[in-house]
Amino acid sequence: MNSTSNQEPWQWPDTQWQMLVDRVRAGRPLKPGTWKNGARCAFAVSFDSDHETSDLRDGGRSISRLSAGQYSSRAGIPRIADILRRHDVPATFFVPAVSALLHPDEQRALCGAGHEIAMHGWIHELNSMLPAAAERELYLRASDTLTAICGERPVGLRTPSWDFSDHTLAIIAEMGLLYDSSLMGDDDCYELVGGGQPTGIVEIPVEWIRDDSPYLAMNRFSSLRPYTPPAAVLDIFIREFEAAYAEGGLFQLTLHPHVIGHRSRIWILEEIVRLAKSRPDVWFTTHRDLAQWVSEHAD
């Protein structure tokens, strides 16, 4: 049989599963011998500013979910920005272009406060459901939009819903981006390899364990329900940070303003920042500066 399309995976020739695995893989580790200023551990907190795009990508049919997205900007972002300001912590905000167009002053204020604005798609679309040309066009348009609003071109990408298509890596390379933060191949940074070839692109790995959404998100039209008390979420984050600190590695955290920004949850952010601040030799960094450092100082 010349085609494997009608075969079960256990019937594939070795070349078939090897080809699938090799599309995008973790390459050489980029954990540096030392962090900036001799720090022991890097602390990189990020926020996915999905706002109204969480529902707009599905057609914007729910006024209720759109209002929750508006809450994200009206209440969540100000609380987050206040904590970051009071503790002098830089952060990276991954912003869909439509979110930026709906809330341009928010992005400018965050840039003015020293935070990074990075790409998060056009309207929080799912890349794996798009033709390659459409995915490419949306990323190029998103980059231009963020550049026009913030005054500087973004250098990093987090794919919406961490949905990395067969074409995403080639688009990232074509755009000359410094880093991606959508994949889960390690705890520490690594170089992305595509089709067996090193790309020079830094991967800042994410993990659902270090994300507020799986524990605390809610959608009444699906099976998604909050199931973890905020104190337990903080405990998980603390254990992740403690291990990163002990290993001299990276603690990367992904939060959502519409999730973490509520009164009963925002304290999670402040407590994990306080813990990290209480430890000597922690480097608080944006994803941009983190990627630049590991690309230049990896062993």
C-alpha positions as CSV (number, residue, x, y, z in Angstrom):
1,M,0.0,0.0,0.0
2,N,1.5,3.4,-1.1
3,S,-0.6,5.5,1.3
4,T,-0.9,5.3,5.1
5,S,-4.1,7.4,5.2
6,N,-6.3,4.3,5.7
7,Q,-4.0,2.6,8.0
8,E,-4.1,2.5,11.8
9,P,-1.0,3.9,13.5
10,W,0.2,0.5,14.6
11,Q,0.2,-0.4,10.8
12,W,2.4,2.5,9.8
13,P,5.9,2.1,8.4
14,D,8.6,3.6,10.7
15,T,9.0,6.6,8.3
16,Q,5.4,7.7,9.0
17,W,5.5,8.1,12.7
18,Q,9.1,9.4,12.5
19,M,7.9,12.1,10.1
20,L,5.1,13.2,12.4
21,V,7.3,13.4,15.5
22,D,10.0,15.3,13.6
23,R,7.7,18.1,12.4
24,V,8.6,20.3,15.4
25,R,10.8,19.0,18.2
26,A,12.8,20.3,21.2
27,G,16.4,20.9,20.2
28,R,19.4,21.8,22.2
29,P,18.8,23.0,25.7
30,L,19.1,26.8,26.2
31,K,19.5,26.8,30.0
32,P,22.3,29.2,30.7
33,G,25.1,28.6,33.1
34,T,24.0,31.7,35.0
35,W,21.1,34.1,34.8
36,K,21.3,37.8,34.4
37,N,23.2,39.6,37.2
38,G,24.2,36.2,38.6
39,A,20.7,35.2,39.6
40,R,19.9,31.7,40.5
41,C,16.4,31.5,38.9
42,A,14.4,33.3,36.2
43,F,10.8,34.3,36.9
44,A,8.7,35.1,33.8
45,V,5.0,35.8,34.3
46,S,2.8,36.2,31.3
47,F,-0.9,37.2,30.7
48,D,-3.0,36.1,27.8
49,S,-5.3,39.1,27.2
50,D,-7.9,37.3,25.3
51,H,-10.7,39.6,26.4
52,E,-13.7,39.5,24.1
53,T,-11.9,37.3,21.5
54,S,-12.6,34.2,23.6
55,D,-16.2,34.4,22.2
56,L,-15.6,36.5,19.1
57,R,-13.6,33.6,17.5
58,D,-16.7,31.5,17.8
59,G,-18.9,34.1,16.2
60,G,-19.6,36.4,19.2
61,R,-23.0,34.8,19.8
62,S,-22.9,35.1,23.6
63,I,-23.4,38.5,25.1
64,S,-22.7,37.0,28.5
65,R,-19.2,35.7,27.4
66,L,-18.5,39.0,25.7
67,S,-19.2,40.8,28.9
68,A,-16.8,38.5,30.8
69,G,-14.2,39.5,28.2
70,Q,-14.9,43.2,28.9
71,Y,-14.5,42.5,32.6
72,S,-11.0,41.2,31.8
73,S,-10.0,44.6,30.6
74,R,-12.1,46.8,32.9
75,A,-11.2,45.0,36.2
76,G,-8.6,42.3,35.6
77,I,-5.9,44.3,33.9
78,P,-6.0,47.2,36.4
79,R,-5.6,44.8,39.3
80,I,-2.8,43.0,37.6
81,A,-1.0,46.2,36.6
82,D,-1.2,47.5,40.1
83,I,0.4,44.4,41.6
84,L,3.2,44.4,39.0
85,R,3.8,48.1,39.6
86,R,3.9,47.8,43.4
87,H,6.3,44.9,43.3
88,D,8.3,46.3,40.3
89,V,7.8,43.1,38.2
90,P,7.9,43.2,34.4
91,A,5.6,41.0,32.5
92,T,4.6,39.9,29.0
93,F,1.1,40.3,27.7
94,F,0.2,38.1,24.8
95,V,-2.6,40.1,23.0
96,P,-4.8,39.0,20.1
97,A,-4.8,41.9,17.6
98,V,-8.6,42.3,18.0
99,S,-8.2,42.7,21.7
100,A,-5.6,45.4,21.1
101,L,-7.9,47.2,18.7
102,L,-10.8,47.0,21.2
103,H,-8.5,48.3,24.0
104,P,-5.6,50.2,22.5
105,D,-5.0,52.5,25.5
106,E,-4.6,49.4,27.7
107,Q,-1.7,48.2,25.5
108,R,-0.1,51.6,25.3
109,A,-0.2,51.9,29.1
110,L,1.3,48.5,29.6
111,C,4.1,49.3,27.2
112,G,4.7,52.6,28.9
113,A,5.0,50.8,32.2
114,G,7.8,48.6,30.8
115,H,5.9,45.5,30.0
116,E,6.1,43.5,26.7
117,I,3.3,43.2,24.3
118,A,3.6,40.0,22.2
119,M,1.5,38.3,19.6
120,H,-1.5,36.0,20.4
121,G,-3.1,35.6,17.0
122,W,-5.6,37.8,15.3
123,I,-9.0,36.9,16.9
124,H,-7.8,34.0,19.1
125,E,-8.3,31.7,16.1
126,L,-7.4,28.0,16.1
127,N,-4.4,27.6,13.8
128,S,-4.8,23.9,13.1
129,M,-8.2,24.7,11.5
130,L,-6.9,27.3,9.1
131,P,-5.3,27.0,5.7
132,A,-1.6,27.9,5.8
133,A,-2.1,31.0,3.8
134,A,-4.8,32.3,6.2
135,E,-2.7,31.6,9.3
136,R,0.2,33.4,7.7
137,E,-1.9,36.4,6.7
138,L,-3.5,36.7,10.2
139,Y,-0.1,36.7,11.9
140,L,1.3,39.3,9.6
141,R,-1.7,41.5,10.1
142,A,-1.6,41.0,13.8
143,S,2.1,42.0,13.9
144,D,1.3,45.2,12.0
145,T,-1.6,46.0,14.2
146,L,0.4,45.6,17.5
147,T,3.2,47.6,16.0
148,A,0.9,50.5,15.0
149,I,-0.7,50.6,18.5
150,C,2.4,50.1,20.7
151,G,5.1,51.7,18.5
152,E,7.4,48.6,18.4
153,R,7.2,45.4,16.5
154,P,6.5,42.3,18.6
155,V,9.3,39.7,18.7
156,G,7.4,36.8,20.3
157,L,4.4,34.6,19.7
158,R,2.0,32.5,21.8
159,T,-0.4,30.7,19.5
160,P,-4.0,31.0,20.6
161,S,-5.0,28.1,22.8
162,W,-1.4,26.8,22.3
163,D,-2.7,25.4,19.0
164,F,0.5,24.9,16.9
165,S,-0.2,23.9,13.3
166,D,2.0,22.2,10.7
167,H,2.7,25.6,9.3
168,T,3.3,27.7,12.4
169,L,7.0,27.2,12.7
170,A,7.7,28.2,9.1
171,I,5.6,31.4,9.6
172,I,7.5,32.2,12.8
173,A,10.8,31.8,10.9
174,E,9.7,33.9,8.0
175,M,8.7,36.7,10.3
176,G,12.0,36.6,12.0
177,L,10.5,36.2,15.5
178,L,12.9,35.7,18.4
179,Y,10.8,33.2,20.3
180,D,7.7,31.2,20.6
181,S,5.9,30.3,23.9
182,S,3.3,27.7,22.9
183,L,4.9,24.3,23.4
184,M,5.7,22.0,26.3
185,G,8.9,20.1,25.5
186,D,10.8,21.0,28.7
187,D,10.7,23.1,31.9
188,D,13.5,25.3,30.6
189,C,14.1,27.1,27.3
190,Y,15.2,25.2,24.2
191,E,15.8,25.7,20.5
192,L,13.0,24.7,18.2
193,V,13.9,22.1,15.5
194,G,11.8,21.7,12.4
195,G,12.1,18.7,10.1
196,G,15.3,17.8,11.9
197,Q,16.9,21.2,11.3
198,P,17.7,23.7,14.1
199,T,15.9,27.0,13.6
200,G,17.6,29.4,16.0
201,I,14.1,30.2,17.5
202,V,13.8,30.1,21.2
203,E,11.0,28.1,22.8
204,I,9.8,29.4,26.2
205,P,7.8,26.4,27.2
206,V,4.4,26.6,28.8
207,E,2.4,24.0,30.7
208,W,-1.2,23.6,31.7
209,I,0.0,23.0,35.3
210,R,1.3,26.6,35.4
211,D,-1.8,28.1,33.9
212,D,-4.8,29.4,35.8
213,S,-7.4,28.5,33.2
214,P,-7.6,24.7,33.7
215,Y,-8.3,25.1,37.4
216,L,-10.5,28.2,37.5
217,A,-12.2,28.8,34.1
218,M,-15.9,28.5,33.5
219,N,-18.2,27.9,30.5
220,R,-21.8,27.0,31.2
221,F,-22.3,25.7,27.7
222,S,-19.5,23.1,28.0
223,S,-18.2,20.8,30.6
224,L,-15.6,23.4,31.7
225,R,-16.2,24.2,35.4
226,P,-13.9,25.5,38.1
227,Y,-12.8,22.6,40.2
228,T,-9.8,23.7,42.2
229,P,-9.9,26.2,45.2
230,P,-7.6,29.2,44.7
231,A,-5.5,28.2,47.7
232,A,-4.8,24.9,46.0
233,V,-3.8,26.6,42.7
234,L,-1.4,28.8,44.6
235,D,0.1,25.7,46.3
236,I,0.7,24.1,42.8
237,F,2.4,27.3,41.6
238,I,4.5,27.5,44.7
239,R,5.7,23.9,44.2
240,E,6.6,24.7,40.6
241,F,8.5,27.8,41.7
242,E,10.4,26.0,44.5
243,A,11.5,23.3,42.1
244,A,12.7,25.8,39.5
245,Y,14.6,27.7,42.2
246,A,16.2,24.5,43.5
247,E,17.3,23.5,40.0
248,G,18.5,27.0,39.0
249,G,16.0,27.1,36.2
250,L,13.1,28.9,34.8
251,F,9.7,29.5,36.4
252,Q,7.3,30.5,33.7
253,L,3.6,31.3,34.5
254,T,0.6,31.8,32.3
255,L,-2.4,33.7,33.6
256,H,-5.5,35.2,32.1
257,P,-7.0,38.6,33.2
258,H,-10.5,37.2,33.0
259,V,-9.6,34.3,35.2
260,I,-7.0,35.5,37.7
261,G,-8.4,39.1,37.8
262,H,-11.3,38.4,40.1
263,R,-11.2,39.5,43.8
264,S,-11.0,36.0,45.2
265,R,-8.2,35.0,42.9
266,I,-5.9,38.0,42.2
267,W,-4.2,37.4,45.5
268,I,-2.7,34.2,43.9
269,L,-0.5,36.5,41.7
270,E,0.5,38.7,44.6
271,E,1.5,35.7,46.8
272,I,3.6,34.0,44.2
273,V,5.4,37.3,43.5
274,R,5.9,37.9,47.2
275,L,7.4,34.4,47.6
276,A,9.8,34.9,44.6
277,K,10.7,38.4,45.9
278,S,11.6,36.9,49.3
279,R,14.2,34.6,47.8
280,P,17.7,36.0,46.9
281,D,18.9,36.0,43.3
282,V,15.6,35.8,41.3
283,W,15.6,37.5,38.0
284,F,12.2,38.9,37.1
285,T,12.0,39.2,33.3
286,T,9.8,39.6,30.3
287,H,9.7,36.7,27.8
288,R,11.5,38.9,25.3
289,D,14.5,39.6,27.6
290,L,14.5,36.0,28.7
291,A,14.7,34.7,25.1
292,Q,17.4,37.2,24.3
293,W,19.5,36.1,27.3
294,V,19.3,32.4,26.7
295,S,20.0,32.8,23.0
296,E,23.2,34.6,23.9
297,H,24.3,32.8,27.1
298,A,23.2,29.2,26.8
299,D,25.9,26.6,27.6
